[in-house]
Amino acid sequence: MRSLEFLDPEITRKLLEGHSDAITSASEERNKFYAAQSCPRCGGNCRKLGDYHTMYTGEGALPKFYLQCLACGEEFDPHSGIILKTGNVAKAVVPSVPIIGREED
């Protein structure tokens, strides 16, 4: 079984000479799209997660990630709006009125 072999960087540079870089700008736009997303349940910040079964769909050269809310844990696809896993909003919301226990006499 052969191990993974990488092309020499100098050869790669020569092969790419004269061709425009279309992936970097598209990647930056996609990263801005993900950064602008917030949780549809609680409005919290999200992180990117990837599933190798669905990241590459044949719709372009860039992978598609789904997002997970850092506050409530909800997982959703920002491209389609489909909720993949419902989060627990109780983890994300701080009650506006503090719950104060009653002291025993």
PASESE-744913 format. One record per residue: residue number from 0; residue in three letters; x, y negated, z negated of N, C-alpha, C, O in turn. Coordinates in steps of 0.001 Angstrom, whole numbers. Example, Ala and Ser with C-alpha at 12.3 -4.5 7.8 and 13.67 -1.06 7.14 Angstrom:
+-----+------+---------+---------+---------+---------+---------+---------+---------+---------+---------+---------+---------+---------+
! pos ! code !    n.xx !    n.yy !    n.zz !   ca.xx !   ca.yy !   ca.zz !    c.xx !    c.yy !    c.zz !    o.xx !    o.yy !    o.zz !
+-----+------+---------+---------+---------+---------+---------+---------+---------+---------+---------+---------+---------+---------+
!   0 !  ALA !   13190 !    5690 !   -7800 !   12300 !    4500 !   -7800 !   13200 !    3300 !   -7800 !   14236 !    3319 !   -8465 !
!   1 !  SER !   12850 !    2250 !   -7080 !   13670 !    1060 !   -7140 !   12900 !     -30 !   -7870 !   13409 !   -1138 !   -8039 !
+-----+------+---------+---------+---------+---------+---------+---------+---------+---------+---------+---------+---------+---------+
***
This chain:
+-----+------+---------+---------+---------+---------+---------+---------+---------+---------+---------+---------+---------+---------+
! pos ! code !    n.xx !    n.yy !    n.zz !   ca.xx !   ca.yy !   ca.zz !    c.xx !    c.yy !    c.zz !    o.xx !    o.yy !    o.zz !
+-----+------+---------+---------+---------+---------+---------+---------+---------+---------+---------+---------+---------+---------+
!   0 !  MET !     842 !    1172 !       0 !       0 !       0 !       0 !     892 !   -1242 !       0 !    1821 !   -1348 !    -801 !
!   1 !  ARG !     603 !   -2175 !     901 !    1408 !   -3377 !    1023 !     949 !   -4427 !      24 !    -234 !   -4542 !    -296 !
!   2 !  SER !    1910 !   -5178 !    -451 !    1564 !   -6281 !   -1343 !    1213 !   -7512 !    -515 !    1457 !   -7559 !     690 !
!   3 !  LEU !     653 !   -8479 !   -1167 !     257 !   -9722 !    -507 !    1505 !  -10494 !     -91 !    2390 !  -10741 !    -911 !
!   4 !  GLU !    1573 !  -10871 !    1173 !    2713 !  -11626 !    1673 !    2250 !  -13001 !    2125 !    1234 !  -13129 !    2809 !
!   5 !  PHE !    2996 !  -14025 !    1742 !    2658 !  -15388 !    2108 !    3514 !  -15837 !    3277 !    4669 !  -15430 !    3409 !
!   6 !  LEU !    2943 !  -16673 !    4117 !    3658 !  -17246 !    5241 !    4648 !  -18284 !    4724 !    4348 !  -19026 !    3789 !
!   7 !  ASP !    5788 !  -18330 !    5317 !    6821 !  -19292 !    4943 !    6252 !  -20711 !    5069 !    5679 !  -21037 !    6109 !
!   8 !  PRO !    6390 !  -21568 !    4046 !    5831 !  -22924 !    4088 !    6326 !  -23751 !    5275 !    5573 !  -24554 !    5826 !
!   9 !  GLU !    7575 !  -23562 !    5668 !    8109 !  -24318 !    6808 !    7422 !  -23903 !    8111 !    7135 !  -24752 !    8954 !
!  10 !  ILE !    7160 !  -22626 !    8279 !    6448 !  -22134 !    9466 !    5013 !  -22660 !    9453 !    4493 !  -23074 !   10489 !
!  11 !  THR !    4383 !  -22645 !    8302 !    3019 !  -23163 !    8170 !    2963 !  -24634 !    8551 !    2057 !  -25056 !    9270 !
!  12 !  ARG !    3923 !  -25414 !    8075 !    3975 !  -26840 !    8372 !    4087 !  -27076 !    9887 !    3420 !  -27953 !   10435 !
!  13 !  LYS !    4933 !  -26287 !   10551 !    5103 !  -26433 !   12000 !    3838 !  -26038 !   12756 !    3491 !  -26664 !   13757 !
!  14 !  LEU !    3146 !  -24997 !   12280 !    1913 !  -24562 !   12938 !     796 !  -25598 !   12807 !     -33 !  -25735 !   13707 !
!  15 !  LEU !     774 !  -26324 !   11692 !    -285 !  -27293 !   11439 !      -3 !  -28674 !   12013 !    -881 !  -29536 !   12011 !
!  16 !  GLU !    1205 !  -28890 !   12501 !    1557 !  -30186 !   13081 !     618 !  -30544 !   14222 !     351 !  -29731 !   15107 !
!  17 !  GLY !     120 !  -31782 !   14185 !    -743 !  -32258 !   15254 !   -2225 !  -31965 !   15050 !   -3058 !  -32426 !   15830 !
!  18 !  HIS !   -2561 !  -31209 !   14017 !   -3969 !  -30903 !   13726 !   -4446 !  -31778 !   12575 !   -3691 !  -32048 !   11641 !
!  19 !  SER !   -5681 !  -32214 !   12641 !   -6213 !  -33071 !   11577 !   -6640 !  -32224 !   10372 !   -7002 !  -31055 !   10508 !
!  20 !  ASP !   -6587 !  -32843 !    9205 !   -6984 !  -32181 !    7959 !   -8454 !  -32488 !    7688 !   -8796 !  -33580 !    7235 !
!  21 !  ALA !   -9310 !  -31523 !    7967 !  -10748 !  -31713 !    7768 !  -11211 !  -31188 !    6416 !  -12299 !  -31540 !    5961 !
!  22 !  ILE !  -10416 !  -30365 !    5776 !  -10858 !  -29709 !    4542 !  -10692 !  -30613 !    3319 !  -11544 !  -30599 !    2431 !
!  23 !  THR !   -9618 !  -31394 !    3256 !   -9375 !  -32215 !    2064 !  -10491 !  -33220 !    1824 !  -10984 !  -33330 !     702 !
!  24 !  SER !  -10900 !  -33954 !    2851 !  -11960 !  -34952 !    2655 !  -13291 !  -34280 !    2332 !  -14045 !  -34780 !    1497 !
!  25 !  ALA !  -13589 !  -33161 !    2977 !  -14832 !  -32435 !    2682 !  -14813 !  -31887 !    1259 !  -15837 !  -31877 !     575 !
!  26 !  SER !  -13648 !  -31432 !     823 !  -13509 !  -30911 !    -537 !  -13705 !  -32020 !   -1568 !  -14350 !  -31806 !   -2595 !
!  27 !  GLU !  -13159 !  -33189 !   -1303 !  -13334 !  -34320 !   -2225 !  -14792 !  -34749 !   -2307 !  -15283 !  -35072 !   -3388 !
!  28 !  GLU !  -15488 !  -34754 !   -1171 !  -16919 !  -35081 !   -1165 !  -17717 !  -34061 !   -1959 !  -18614 !  -34424 !   -2720 !
!  29 !  ARG !  -17392 !  -32784 !   -1785 !  -18097 !  -31719 !   -2516 !  -17837 !  -31844 !   -4010 !  -18751 !  -31649 !   -4812 !
!  30 !  ASN !  -16601 !  -32169 !   -4399 !  -16297 !  -32338 !   -5823 !  -17054 !  -33524 !   -6410 !  -17498 !  -33460 !   -7557 !
!  31 !  LYS !  -17211 !  -34610 !   -5643 !  -18006 !  -35754 !   -6110 !  -19466 !  -35358 !   -6280 !  -20126 !  -35803 !   -7218 !
!  32 !  PHE !  -19976 !  -34514 !   -5367 !  -21352 !  -34021 !   -5461 !  -21544 !  -33239 !   -6757 !  -22525 !  -33451 !   -7469 !
!  33 !  TYR !  -20611 !  -32337 !   -7067 !  -20725 !  -31549 !   -8305 !  -20601 !  -32441 !   -9543 !  -21322 !  -32244 !  -10521 !
!  34 !  ALA !  -19692 !  -33420 !   -9504 !  -19493 !  -34306 !  -10655 !  -20711 !  -35180 !  -10920 !  -20947 !  -35575 !  -12062 !
!  35 !  ALA !  -21485 !  -35486 !   -9890 !  -22666 !  -36336 !  -10046 !  -23881 !  -35577 !  -10569 !  -24890 !  -36197 !  -10903 !
!  36 !  GLN !  -23807 !  -34254 !  -10646 !  -24944 !  -33455 !  -11083 !  -25055 !  -33451 !  -12603 !  -24053 !  -33530 !  -13312 !
!  37 !  SER !  -26270 !  -33360 !  -13081 !  -26517 !  -33198 !  -14513 !  -27559 !  -32098 !  -14690 !  -28260 !  -31732 !  -13747 !
!  38 !  CYS !  -27647 !  -31594 !  -15878 !  -28559 !  -30491 !  -16172 !  -30010 !  -30920 !  -15939 !  -30434 !  -31963 !  -16437 !
!  39 !  PRO !  -30774 !  -30123 !  -15185 !  -32178 !  -30475 !  -14965 !  -33039 !  -30310 !  -16222 !  -34138 !  -30859 !  -16287 !
!  40 !  ARG !  -32563 !  -29576 !  -17201 !  -33328 !  -29330 !  -18423 !  -33091 !  -30414 !  -19474 !  -34040 !  -30970 !  -20026 !
!  41 !  CYS !  -31806 !  -30712 !  -19749 !  -31516 !  -31647 !  -20843 !  -30717 !  -32863 !  -20404 !  -30533 !  -33790 !  -21193 !
!  42 !  GLY !  -30238 !  -32883 !  -19169 !  -29472 !  -34021 !  -18674 !  -28004 !  -33998 !  -19058 !  -27300 !  -34989 !  -18868 !
!  43 !  GLY !  -27530 !  -32873 !  -19601 !  -26135 !  -32773 !  -20040 !  -25149 !  -32630 !  -18891 !  -25535 !  -32420 !  -17741 !
!  44 !  ASN !  -23869 !  -32748 !  -19226 !  -22803 !  -32562 !  -18251 !  -22654 !  -31084 !  -17908 !  -23030 !  -30214 !  -18693 !
!  45 !  CYS !  -22104 !  -30813 !  -16732 !  -22008 !  -29433 !  -16257 !  -20592 !  -29088 !  -15837 !  -19770 !  -29963 !  -15569 !
!  46 !  ARG !  -20327 !  -27776 !  -15787 !  -19063 !  -27289 !  -15242 !  -19359 !  -26336 !  -14093 !  -20420 !  -25714 !  -14034 !
!  47 !  LYS !  -18401 !  -26237 !  -13186 !  -18565 !  -25376 !  -12017 !  -18246 !  -23936 !  -12389 !  -17281 !  -23658 !  -13101 !
!  48 !  LEU !  -19075 !  -23031 !  -11892 !  -18815 !  -21601 !  -12008 !  -18966 !  -21002 !  -10622 !  -19736 !  -21501 !   -9801 !
!  49 !  GLY !  -18236 !  -19943 !  -10368 !  -18328 !  -19316 !   -9057 !  -18552 !  -17828 !   -9145 !  -18030 !  -17160 !  -10038 !
!  50 !  ASP !  -19315 !  -17320 !   -8234 !  -19538 !  -15887 !   -8091 !  -19023 !  -15521 !   -6707 !  -19532 !  -16028 !   -5708 !
!  51 !  TYR !  -18029 !  -14654 !   -6632 !  -17418 !  -14373 !   -5343 !  -18381 !  -13735 !   -4347 !  -18100 !  -13718 !   -3149 !
!  52 !  HIS !  -19499 !  -13217 !   -4814 !  -20504 !  -12653 !   -3903 !  -21251 !  -13750 !   -3146 !  -21712 !  -13528 !   -2027 !
!  53 !  THR !  -21372 !  -14920 !   -3747 !  -22181 !  -15979 !   -3148 !  -21401 !  -17254 !   -2838 !  -21968 !  -18185 !   -2267 !
!  54 !  MET !  -20127 !  -17326 !   -3195 !  -19360 !  -18550 !   -2974 !  -19176 !  -18863 !   -1495 !  -19280 !  -20018 !   -1082 !
!  55 !  TYR !  -18907 !  -17843 !    -710 !  -18673 !  -18040 !     722 !  -19845 !  -17442 !    1483 !  -20007 !  -16224 !    1550 !
!  56 !  THR !  -20651 !  -18313 !    2047 !  -21880 !  -17863 !    2702 !  -21801 !  -17934 !    4214 !  -22770 !  -17591 !    4890 !
!  57 !  GLY !  -20689 !  -18363 !    4762 !  -20573 !  -18525 !    6196 !  -21051 !  -19874 !    6681 !  -21085 !  -20124 !    7886 !
!  58 !  GLU !  -21420 !  -20748 !    5760 !  -21890 !  -22103 !    6099 !  -20773 !  -23106 !    5858 !  -20941 !  -24036 !    5069 !
!  59 !  GLY !  -19663 !  -22938 !    6509 !  -18546 !  -23856 !    6346 !  -17385 !  -23189 !    5646 !  -17469 !  -22041 !    5208 !
!  60 !  ALA !  -16296 !  -23935 !    5552 !  -15060 !  -23384 !    4996 !  -14953 !  -23525 !    3485 !  -14088 !  -22904 !    2867 !
!  61 !  LEU !  -15817 !  -24330 !    2885 !  -15714 !  -24587 !    1448 !  -16609 !  -23648 !     643 !  -17701 !  -23293 !    1085 !
!  62 !  PRO !  -16144 !  -23249 !    -537 !  -16982 !  -22403 !   -1392 !  -18116 !  -23215 !   -2018 !  -17998 !  -24427 !   -2198 !
!  63 !  LYS !  -19207 !  -22538 !   -2345 !  -20316 !  -23176 !   -3057 !  -20333 !  -22622 !   -4475 !  -20319 !  -21411 !   -4692 !
!  64 !  PHE !  -20365 !  -23530 !   -5419 !  -20391 !  -23148 !   -6824 !  -21790 !  -23360 !   -7386 !  -22588 !  -24107 !   -6820 !
!  65 !  TYR !  -22080 !  -22706 !   -8492 !  -23267 !  -23045 !   -9254 !  -22774 !  -23725 !  -10518 !  -21588 !  -23646 !  -10839 !
!  66 !  LEU !  -23656 !  -24384 !  -11235 !  -23261 !  -25178 !  -12388 !  -23862 !  -24637 !  -13672 !  -24952 !  -24066 !  -13677 !
!  67 !  GLN !  -23128 !  -24829 !  -14762 !  -23602 !  -24440 !  -16088 !  -23534 !  -25660 !  -16988 !  -22509 !  -26337 !  -17068 !
!  68 !  CYS !  -24639 !  -25929 !  -17663 !  -24716 !  -27066 !  -18573 !  -23841 !  -26797 !  -19796 !  -23900 !  -25718 !  -20386 !
!  69 !  LEU !  -23039 !  -27778 !  -20166 !  -22173 !  -27638 !  -21339 !  -22945 !  -27783 !  -22642 !  -22472 !  -27343 !  -23690 !
!  70 !  ALA !  -24128 !  -28394 !  -22592 !  -24916 !  -28615 !  -23806 !  -25865 !  -27451 !  -24091 !  -25822 !  -26873 !  -25177 !
!  71 !  CYS !  -26718 !  -27102 !  -23131 !  -27745 !  -26083 !  -23402 !  -27464 !  -24731 !  -22742 !  -28116 !  -23741 !  -23074 !
!  72 !  GLY !  -26515 !  -24675 !  -21822 !  -26155 !  -23407 !  -21201 !  -26955 !  -23035 !  -19966 !  -26764 !  -21945 !  -19427 !
!  73 !  GLU !  -27841 !  -23899 !  -19500 !  -28631 !  -23597 !  -18305 !  -27709 !  -23473 !  -17092 !  -26774 !  -24258 !  -16931 !
!  74 !  GLU !  -27981 !  -22475 !  -16237 !  -27211 !  -22279 !  -15022 !  -28134 !  -22507 !  -13834 !  -29249 !  -21988 !  -13794 !
!  75 !  PHE !  -27657 !  -23294 !  -12859 !  -28487 !  -23618 !  -11711 !  -27637 !  -23841 !  -10471 !  -26446 !  -24141 !  -10554 !
!  76 !  ASP !  -28276 !  -23687 !   -9332 !  -27630 !  -23933 !   -8044 !  -27963 !  -25363 !   -7634 !  -29123 !  -25652 !   -7341 !
!  77 !  PRO !  -26980 !  -26269 !   -7602 !  -27283 !  -27663 !   -7268 !  -27652 !  -27863 !   -5799 !  -28230 !  -28891 !   -5444 !
!  78 !  HIS !  -27329 !  -26907 !   -4954 !  -27627 !  -27036 !   -3528 !  -29098 !  -26747 !   -3239 !  -29710 !  -27407 !   -2398 !
!  79 !  SER !  -29660 !  -25765 !   -3933 !  -31058 !  -25393 !   -3687 !  -31992 !  -25802 !   -4818 !  -33206 !  -25858 !   -4623 !
!  80 !  GLY !  -31442 !  -26091 !   -6005 !  -32268 !  -26449 !   -7152 !  -32810 !  -25246 !   -7914 !  -33607 !  -25408 !   -8838 !
!  81 !  ILE !  -32392 !  -24052 !   -7539 !  -32881 !  -22836 !   -8193 !  -32216 !  -22675 !   -9559 !  -30997 !  -22788 !   -9688 !
!  82 !  ILE !  -33038 !  -22410 !  -10576 !  -32535 !  -22144 !  -11922 !  -32145 !  -20672 !  -11979 !  -32974 !  -19798 !  -11725 !
!  83 !  LEU !  -30886 !  -20396 !  -12311 !  -30394 !  -19025 !  -12370 !  -30531 !  -18439 !  -13769 !  -30780 !  -17243 !  -13925 !
!  84 !  LYS !  -30370 !  -19274 !  -14779 !  -30489 !  -18829 !  -16170 !  -30994 !  -20005 !  -16979 !  -30398 !  -21081 !  -16953 !
!  85 !  THR !  -32075 !  -19810 !  -17689 !  -32670 !  -20885 !  -18480 !  -31819 !  -21134 !  -19719 !  -31409 !  -20200 !  -20409 !
!  86 !  GLY !  -31564 !  -22400 !  -19985 !  -30774 !  -22772 !  -21149 !  -31627 !  -22951 !  -22388 !  -32856 !  -22962 !  -22314 !
!  87 !  ASN !  -30975 !  -23088 !  -23515 !  -31645 !  -23309 !  -24794 !  -31554 !  -24793 !  -25115 !  -30517 !  -25275 !  -25572 !
!  88 !  VAL !  -32634 !  -25508 !  -24876 !  -32630 !  -26961 !  -25070 !  -32440 !  -27338 !  -26535 !  -32035 !  -28462 !  -26829 !
!  89 !  ALA !  -32719 !  -26434 !  -27447 !  -32531 !  -26720 !  -28870 !  -31056 !  -26930 !  -29202 !  -30734 !  -27608 !  -30177 !
!  90 !  LYS !  -30168 !  -26362 !  -28411 !  -28736 !  -26570 !  -28631 !  -28300 !  -27960 !  -28193 !  -27308 !  -28486 !  -28696 !
!  91 !  ALA !  -29029 !  -28552 !  -27267 !  -28613 !  -29816 !  -26666 !  -29231 !  -31043 !  -27311 !  -28621 !  -32112 !  -27313 !
!  92 !  VAL !  -30414 !  -30910 !  -27850 !  -31152 !  -32072 !  -28342 !  -30932 !  -32247 !  -29840 !  -31101 !  -31314 !  -30625 !
!  93 !  VAL !  -30559 !  -33444 !  -30209 !  -30426 !  -33785 !  -31625 !  -31760 !  -34409 !  -32039 !  -32208 !  -35370 !  -31414 !
!  94 !  PRO !  -32400 !  -33875 !  -33086 !  -33689 !  -34442 !  -33473 !  -33573 !  -35910 !  -33862 !  -32620 !  -36313 !  -34528 !
!  95 !  SER !  -34558 !  -36708 !  -33437 !  -34525 !  -38144 !  -33731 !  -34847 !  -38412 !  -35202 !  -34435 !  -39435 !  -35750 !
!  96 !  VAL !  -35572 !  -37509 !  -35835 !  -35876 !  -37644 !  -37252 !  -35143 !  -36517 !  -37984 !  -35415 !  -35343 !  -37734 !
!  97 !  PRO !  -34232 !  -36854 !  -38870 !  -33488 !  -35795 !  -39557 !  -34418 !  -34948 !  -40428 !  -35363 !  -35448 !  -41038 !
!  98 !  ILE !  -34125 !  -33685 !  -40462 !  -34904 !  -32776 !  -41293 !  -34243 !  -32744 !  -42667 !  -33096 !  -32323 !  -42817 !
!  99 !  ILE !  -34996 !  -33198 !  -43661 !  -34475 !  -33285 !  -45021 !  -35198 !  -32266 !  -45866 !  -36427 !  -32249 !  -45945 !
! 100 !  GLY !  -34416 !  -31423 !  -46492 !  -35008 !  -30414 !  -47362 !  -35541 !  -31015 !  -48642 !  -35054 !  -32049 !  -49100 !
! 101 !  ARG !  -36525 !  -30382 !  -49211 !  -37115 !  -30874 !  -50458 !  -36349 !  -30292 !  -51625 !  -36138 !  -29082 !  -51707 !
! 102 !  GLU !  -35928 !  -31176 !  -52539 !  -35171 !  -30707 !  -53682 !  -36106 !  -30119 !  -54720 !  -37185 !  -30647 !  -54986 !
! 103 !  GLU !  -35676 !  -29040 !  -55284 !  -36459 !  -28405 !  -56345 !  -36173 !  -29118 !  -57663 !  -35038 !  -29505 !  -57940 !
! 104 !  ASP !  -37207 !  -29285 !  -58462 !  -37032 !  -29960 !  -59766 !  -36506 !  -29037 !  -60808 !  -36304 !  -29448 !  -61951 !
+-----+------+---------+---------+---------+---------+---------+---------+---------+---------+---------+---------+---------+---------+
***
